[in-house]
């Protein structure tokens, strides 16, 4: 299995980055989601994230997501990317630009698997961004732990949506 950091857009020098977990934040976490016809988008969450990006002047927004369904043979990497690209397209149609994806396909506790912070560190190093200019939105304690290990701010999506 592997870790991938994929760029989805031409990127300028970033000053502020918003990291997003995917399942449970932008789409409903139904336990290893990968089927396009069964995806449920969390539209209210997406709109709140978009407002936060605009209000907070974030330059870049990207996914930091564990996807052990590949390692577990629930879906293939090709199925993952097809499904994931559809999610990115839907976000863009709602004016939420997704600039990159850091994805971990491991199921074991690896450096790149949340609650570890390898995916966040990889993105921060790539963009040469300071910790005080980052924010992570997630829905699980593993997301919060990964943010904490990178010393970046964290918000639970449930708290953002309720505002």
ABEGO torsion letter per residue (X at the ends): XBBBBBBABBBBBBABBBBBBABGAABBBAGGBABAAABBBBAAAAAAAAAAAAAAGBABBBBBBBBAAAAAGABBAAAAAAAAAAAAAAAAAAGBBBABBBBBABABBBAABOABAAAAAAAAAAAGBBAAABBBBBABAAAAAAAAAAGBBBBBAAAAAAX
